[in-house]
Amino acid sequence: MATVFTMTARMCTIAAVCVALLGVLLFLIGMQVGQRLDARVTVPADHAAAGDGATVPAAAVATPAGMGAGER
């Protein structure tokens, strides 16, 4: 038994939209992962040598004046 599969113009449009949506979602996931990786800041060598650890959360780093935690 053979199955005939044809792509109509409507099916091609739906497939193209799905591929575009997948690309947008992957891009947004990449941005989220990048923000997570950027959220950890390395500590200067003098602190690392003192045994304070290699990284600290970005929330522990001072923000410039007039810039609250939610305004980054």
N, C-alpha and C positions, 0 to 999 in steps of 0.2 A: 504494500500500500504506500503510495507516494503522496507526500503533502506538498501542495503548491503554496509558496509564500511570496506574496507580492507586496511591495511597499508603495502605498498610495501617497499622494502629496500630503494628505492629512497626517498619515503615520510618520512621514519624514519630518514634518513640522513638529510633531509631538516629541520625536526622538531628539531633534535639535534643541528644543526647549529644555528637555530633561538633561542633556549634556551641558547646556549653559548653566542650568541651576546647580548641577553637580560641581562645575568649576567654581561658581560663586561660593558655594558652601565649603569647598576645600580651601579656597582663599581665606574665608573668614575663620575657619579652624586654624589655619596657619598663623593668622594674625593673633588669635587667642593664645596659641602656644608661644609665639614670640613675646607676647606681653608677660606670660608666666616666666619665661626664661630671663627676661629683662628685669623682673621683679626682685631678683636676687642680685645684690651688689657685692663685689669682692672687697675685702677688708685690706687696708694698706699693710705692707710687709711688717711694720713694727708691731702692729696689733696681732698679726698672725703668729709672729715669733713668740709673743707673750702667752700663746695658748688660748686665745679668745675664740678660736675657730676660724675657718676659712671664709665663711660668708655670713652675712646678716640679712634679715628681711629688709626690703626697701622701706617699709614703714618706720624703721628705726633710724633712717637717714633723715637729717633735717631738711625741710623744704624751704625755698626762698620766701622772704617776707611777702605777705599778701596772697600766698598760694596755699590753700587748704589741702587736706588730704584727698578730697574728692575732685579737685580742679586740675588734675594733671592732664 
